[in-house]
Amino acid sequence: MVLTGADPAFCAGLDLRALSAAPGDLSDGTVDRSVSRPPWGEPLRTPLIGAVNGAAVTGGLELALNCDLLIASERARFADTHARVGILPGWRLSVLLPLFVGSGLARRMSLTGDFLPATEALRAGLVTEVVPHEQLLPAARSLAATIAANDPAAVRALLGSYRRIEAQLVGDGDRVEAASARDWRASATAPADVAGRRAAIIARGRDQNRA
């Protein structure tokens, strides 16, 4: 499967207007929050290719990280602005980002909120390929076709093996992230604070896009 966004962004994350109105309501209550999980609940059996066509920010970055493979348009940009918004991740960002880019760059991205351009994301290992914008979906479909041409049972078995090894590497990381997010939500960030941060984040993002 291929996951992409509508131009000009892959995904900008949470609706900060809605979060400003109800900052504690980050869940509809149907998801077990004792363990961080992918945005779609349980891991998929089919390999998921993320085709990142633009900005993948905060929750959007989490969507990307939960894909099995990532390829990027030259226009792609990645940022974790959880700390700027005043919320904590709950879709495995703090678990997966260090596996993709190393703990140093992961901490820098999370603590600064700065954007990582596509070329730097490639060097860091976050994406496996950067292509011209108009070639992104053809490249993603070509990659999907290559995977689909292999033995499907072997592909599923290999994917499952990678995920079990990943689980061994992260240990109790999912529970730690979930507990941190749960404790932070209980602190009840004021709606006015979130609204003010939203305006600052939008302005800062525009400045970094121009740069």
C-alpha positions in Angstrom: 0.0 0.0 0.0 1.1 3.6 -0.6 0.2 6.4 1.7 0.6 10.0 0.6 -1.0 13.4 1.3 -2.7 16.2 -0.7 -0.3 18.8 -2.0 1.3 20.9 -0.7 1.6 18.9 2.5 1.9 15.2 3.5 0.2 15.9 6.9 0.5 18.9 9.3 -0.6 16.9 12.3 -3.3 17.7 14.8 -5.9 20.4 14.2 -4.6 23.0 16.6 -7.8 25.0 16.5 -9.7 21.9 17.8 -6.9 21.3 20.3 -7.1 24.9 21.5 -10.8 24.4 22.3 -10.2 21.0 24.1 -6.5 20.4 24.8 -7.1 17.4 27.0 -9.2 15.6 24.4 -6.6 13.9 22.2 -8.5 10.6 22.0 -12.1 9.5 21.4 -11.6 7.1 24.3 -11.7 3.9 22.1 -7.9 3.3 22.0 -5.9 1.6 24.7 -3.5 4.4 25.8 -1.4 2.1 28.0 0.8 1.4 25.0 1.7 3.7 22.2 0.3 2.4 18.9 0.4 3.3 15.2 -2.3 5.9 14.2 -4.4 3.0 12.6 -4.3 0.9 15.7 -2.6 -2.4 15.1 0.4 -3.0 12.7 -0.7 -3.8 9.1 0.1 -7.1 7.5 0.7 -5.4 4.1 3.9 -3.4 3.7 3.1 0.3 3.8 5.1 2.8 1.7 5.0 6.4 2.7 5.3 8.8 -0.2 6.1 12.1 1.5 5.1 14.9 -0.9 5.5 17.9 1.4 5.6 18.9 5.1 5.3 16.0 7.5 4.9 17.8 10.9 4.4 16.4 14.4 1.5 13.9 14.0 2.3 13.9 10.3 5.8 12.8 11.1 4.4 10.1 13.3 2.3 8.9 10.4 5.4 8.7 8.2 7.5 6.9 10.9 4.8 4.2 11.2 5.2 3.4 7.5 7.5 0.5 6.6 9.4 2.4 3.9 9.6 6.1 3.1 10.4 7.8 -0.1 10.3 11.6 -0.4 9.7 14.3 -2.9 12.3 17.0 -3.1 9.7 19.3 -1.5 9.4 17.0 1.6 10.2 18.5 5.0 10.0 16.8 8.4 9.6 18.4 11.8 8.5 17.4 15.3 6.8 20.4 16.9 5.3 18.6 19.9 7.3 20.7 22.3 6.3 23.9 20.5 2.6 23.0 20.7 2.9 21.8 24.3 1.8 18.2 23.8 3.6 14.9 23.9 3.6 12.2 21.2 1.4 9.1 21.4 1.9 7.4 18.0 5.4 6.1 18.7 7.4 9.1 17.6 9.8 9.0 20.5 10.2 5.2 20.0 10.7 5.2 16.2 12.5 8.4 15.4 15.7 7.4 17.2 15.6 4.1 15.3 15.4 5.9 12.0 17.9 8.8 12.5 19.8 8.0 15.7 19.2 9.4 19.2 21.2 12.6 18.7 19.3 13.8 15.7 16.0 12.6 17.1 16.5 14.6 20.3 17.6 17.7 18.3 14.5 17.5 16.1 12.1 17.1 19.1 13.7 19.7 21.3 14.2 22.4 18.6 11.2 21.8 16.4 13.3 22.6 13.4 12.6 21.3 9.9 14.7 18.6 8.3 14.8 18.9 4.5 14.4 15.9 2.2 18.1 15.8 1.3 19.1 15.7 5.0 16.4 13.2 5.7 18.0 10.9 3.1 21.5 11.3 4.6 20.1 10.5 8.1 18.3 7.4 6.9 14.8 8.7 7.5 13.9 8.1 3.8 15.4 5.7 1.3 15.0 7.8 -1.8 14.4 11.5 -2.8 12.9 12.0 -6.2 11.6 15.0 -8.3 8.1 16.0 -7.0 6.2 14.9 -10.1 7.9 11.5 -9.9 7.0 10.7 -6.3 3.9 8.6 -6.9 5.3 6.7 -9.9 8.4 5.9 -7.9 6.2 4.7 -4.9 4.1 2.5 -7.2 7.2 1.1 -8.8 8.6 0.2 -5.4 5.3 -1.4 -4.4 5.2 -3.4 -7.6 8.7 -4.7 -6.9 7.7 -5.8 -3.4 4.4 -7.3 -4.8 6.3 -9.4 -7.3 8.0 -11.3 -4.5 6.6 -14.3 -2.6 3.8 -12.7 -0.5 4.1 -15.1 2.4 7.9 -14.5 2.5 7.3 -10.7 2.5 4.9 -10.9 5.4 7.2 -13.2 7.3 10.2 -10.9 6.8 8.1 -7.9 7.7 7.0 -9.6 10.9 10.6 -10.6 11.7 11.7 -7.0 11.3 8.9 -5.8 13.6 9.7 -8.3 16.3 13.4 -7.4 16.2 12.3 -3.7 16.4 10.2 -4.5 19.5 13.2 -6.1 21.1 15.3 -3.1 20.4 12.8 -0.6 21.8 12.0 -2.8 24.9 9.4 -1.0 27.0 9.6 2.2 25.0 6.0 2.1 23.8 4.7 2.0 27.4 7.1 4.7 28.5 5.9 7.0 25.7 2.2 6.3 26.5 2.7 6.9 30.2 4.6 10.2 29.5 1.8 11.4 27.2 -0.9 10.3 29.7 0.8 12.1 32.6 1.3 15.2 30.4 -2.4 15.3 29.3 -3.4 15.2 33.0 -1.6 18.5 33.4 -4.3 20.2 31.4 -2.6 22.7 29.1 -4.6 25.9 29.0 -6.5 26.5 25.6 -5.1 30.0 25.4 -1.6 28.7 25.6 -2.2 26.3 22.7 -3.8 29.0 20.6 -0.8 31.3 21.1 1.6 28.6 20.3 -0.3 27.7 17.1 0.1 31.2 15.7 3.8 31.2 16.6 4.4 27.8 15.0 2.6 28.9 11.7 4.7 32.0 11.5 7.9 30.1 12.2 7.1 27.5 9.6 6.6 30.1 7.0 9.9 31.7 7.9 11.7 28.3 7.6 10.0 27.6 4.3 11.3 30.9 2.9 14.8 30.1 4.1 
